Amino acid sequence: MRKKIFLSIFAVAIVTFSLGSAIIFSILYNRFVQEIREGLETEAANVQLIIDNTDNSGNLLLAAVGRKSNNRITFINRDGGVIYDSFFPAETLDNHAQRPEVALAFKTGSGSSERVSDTLGERNYYYALRLEDGGVVRIAKTANSMLGLISDTIYWIFLLLLGLFICAFFPHVF
């Protein structure tokens, strides 16, 4: 009888831990995503300011900023052609006019979107702003998806659950 009560309490503890972890993970992940979006908007506004307030030397300045940024910066002309990209040679990239965030920026002045890489478990966040000359600057950041974050921490969660299991079934050791 005593063992049955103990197992029931242990099962309730595991379920409570799991549900609590899922709720906390969800809240923290949503805050993390919000901070990414805010950071992209700020960086895009800064790059927009640089481009809109410089002459042709703005491209050199943009390249310098692109080398210092951890985010991907793409400068797109009004036809959707890539003029500059901080991660890839511009001539190797397709036309970006139909990308959701770019199309929205052409239409309304700004746009954002997210896309998930199923193979890498990563989520790409994009924010684009229309420039005075009709082009668009787009900033992109890659971060773990919720599944990617869980896979990064599953080892520690497993160790914690194993510790709880050992404490529960071998209390005399502690």
Secondary structure, DSSP 8 states (H G I E B T S, - for coil): -HHHHHHHHHHHHHHHHHHHHHHHHHHHHHHHHHHHHHHHHHHHHHHHHHHHTS-TTHHHHHHHHHHH-SSEEEEE-TTS-EEEESSS-GGGS---TTSHHHHHHHHHSEEEEEEEETTTTEEEEEEEEE-TTS-EEEEEEEEE-HHHHHHHHHHHHHHHHHHHHHHHH-GGG-
